[in-house]
């Protein structure tokens, strides 16, 4: 019994030490802007001039160091994008329904209410299939935003526009 108590005490002590040894995160205004998306959203996607209902949800995870975003949650086209600072950069890793994972980095400068993430690299990319090449977030009000997702396939770009209003 004494061995179990000592083991538990060591585990708890180690957890406390590691819990206090967090890295310092530099201020990142773009990441702070993205954090405003936390919550559930409903809206429409423009598909060939036809408005199709869609949804999005954003949640802070990992002690607020990453923002997880779902697009078309609970559908066969569900996708997740993880946003996180990387030094002075802001990264977006998109887990696509196309079965690849493009990584995009925020373009520097520009309008603070229009965040443009451009393709950097990716995993599981196949030259014969396409991938997300860019995503733009346009912030109008705390309860409304637009997302423009650009897919690149065989040298041709196609952009889908999503118009969202806060659900909660």
C-alpha distance (Angstrom), angle and dihedral (degrees) to the residues before:
residue distance angle dihedral
X1 . . .
X2 3.81 . .
X3 3.83 90.7 .
X4 3.80 91.0 53.8
X5 3.82 91.9 50.3
X6 3.82 92.2 48.8
X7 3.81 91.0 47.5
X8 3.80 92.2 50.2
X9 3.81 90.8 47.7
X10 3.82 90.6 52.1
X11 3.80 92.1 48.5
X12 3.81 92.4 49.3
X13 3.82 92.5 46.1
X14 3.80 91.5 50.1
X15 3.81 91.5 48.6
X16 3.81 90.6 51.6
X17 3.80 92.0 49.4
X18 3.79 93.3 49.8
X19 3.79 91.7 42.9
X20 3.80 90.3 58.8
X21 3.81 94.7 44.9
X22 3.81 96.4 76.5
X23 3.75 120.6 149.0
X24 3.78 118.6 -109.4
X25 3.78 113.6 -109.2
X26 3.78 118.0 -144.9
X27 3.80 116.5 -132.8
X28 3.79 111.2 -89.2
X29 3.84 115.3 -173.3
X30 3.82 92.8 -168.6
X31 3.82 91.8 53.4
X32 3.80 89.2 47.3
X33 3.83 88.0 53.0
X34 3.82 90.9 50.4
X35 3.82 90.0 50.7
X36 3.81 87.6 64.1
X37 3.82 86.1 73.6
X38 3.82 93.3 68.9
X39 3.80 107.5 130.2
X40 3.80 139.0 44.5
X41 3.78 125.0 -49.5
X42 3.80 135.0 -170.3
X43 3.73 128.6 -168.1
X44 3.75 145.9 114.8
X45 3.77 138.7 -72.0
X46 3.78 121.3 -143.1
X47 3.80 107.3 -125.8
X48 3.78 109.4 176.3
X49 3.79 94.1 -35.4
X50 3.79 92.7 -45.3
X51 3.82 120.4 111.4
X52 3.81 110.4 -132.3
X53 3.84 119.7 -169.9
X54 3.79 114.8 -112.2
X55 3.79 141.4 161.9
X56 3.78 142.2 -146.9
X57 3.78 135.7 -168.7
X58 3.79 132.1 -168.8
X59 3.80 128.6 -163.1
X60 3.78 133.3 176.3
X61 3.80 112.9 -127.3
X62 3.81 138.6 174.7
X63 3.81 95.5 42.3
X64 3.81 90.9 -48.6
X65 3.80 94.3 -56.2
X66 3.81 94.4 115.7
X67 3.78 136.6 35.1
X68 3.79 117.3 -145.1
X69 3.79 116.3 -156.3
X70 3.79 126.9 -168.9
X71 3.79 122.2 -160.1
X72 3.81 119.9 -166.0
X73 3.79 90.4 1.1
X74 3.81 116.7 -157.8
X75 3.81 93.7 15.4
X76 3.79 131.7 104.9
X77 3.83 87.1 -105.2
X78 3.81 94.2 54.2
X79 3.80 113.0 145.7
X80 3.80 133.6 -179.5
X81 3.78 128.1 -151.1
X82 3.78 123.8 -168.2
X83 3.81 117.7 -152.6
X84 3.80 121.0 -165.5
X85 3.79 140.9 150.3
X86 3.80 117.9 -102.3
X87 3.78 105.0 -169.6
X88 3.81 104.8 -61.2
X89 3.81 92.4 -16.6
X90 3.78 129.5 85.4
X91 3.80 114.0 -139.1
X92 3.80 132.4 -159.8
X93 3.81 120.6 -163.7
X94 3.80 110.3 -168.1
X95 3.82 118.8 -156.1
X96 3.78 97.4 -156.1
X97 3.78 133.4 -158.0
X98 3.84 83.7 -128.9
X99 3.85 85.4 72.7
X100 3.79 95.8 -113.2
X101 3.80 134.3 103.9
X102 3.80 114.6 -137.4
X103 3.80 116.6 -171.4
X104 3.77 117.7 -146.0
X105 3.79 131.2 -171.8
X106 3.79 127.1 -150.3
X107 3.80 112.4 -103.3
X108 3.80 110.0 -122.7
X109 3.79 122.7 -116.4
X110 3.73 126.7 9.4
X111 3.79 132.3 96.0
X112 3.84 113.4 -13.9
X113 3.82 88.1 -144.6
X114 3.81 92.3 55.3
X115 3.79 113.0 58.9
X116 3.81 114.4 -170.2
X117 3.82 118.8 -164.2
X118 3.82 114.4 -166.2
X119 3.81 129.2 -163.0
X120 3.80 115.1 -89.2
X121 3.81 104.5 164.4
X122 3.76 139.7 -52.1
X123 3.76 150.2 -161.0
X124 3.77 130.5 -111.4
X125 3.80 90.5 21.1
X126 3.79 116.8 158.6
X127 3.83 120.1 -167.0
X128 3.81 89.1 -137.5
X129 3.81 93.4 59.5
X130 3.77 132.9 50.4
X131 3.78 135.2 -115.1
X132 3.79 140.7 -163.9
X133 3.77 106.4 -81.7
X134 3.79 101.7 179.5
X135 3.78 142.7 2.1
X136 3.80 126.3 -162.8
X137 3.81 124.5 -163.5
X138 3.81 115.5 -160.6
X139 3.81 115.3 -166.8
X140 3.82 114.7 -156.1
X141 3.80 102.5 160.7
X142 3.82 134.3 -15.9
X143 3.81 87.2 -93.3
X144 3.82 100.3 43.8
X145 3.78 135.0 52.6
X146 3.80 139.0 156.9
X147 3.79 127.0 -140.3
X148 3.81 122.3 -160.7
X149 3.81 113.4 -166.3
X150 3.82 117.4 -167.6
X151 3.81 118.8 -158.3
X152 3.81 119.3 -162.8
X153 3.79 119.0 -154.1
X154 3.81 126.7 164.1
X155 3.81 91.0 -16.4
X156 3.81 93.7 -52.6
X157 3.81 122.7 113.0
X158 3.80 123.7 -147.8
X159 3.81 120.0 -173.4
X160 3.79 124.5 -156.7
X161 3.78 119.3 -162.6
X162 3.83 122.3 -148.0
X163 3.82 120.2 -168.1
X164 3.83 112.9 -161.1
X165 3.81 136.4 -171.0
X166 3.80 122.2 -169.8
X167 3.79 112.6 -97.7
X168 3.81 97.0 -168.9
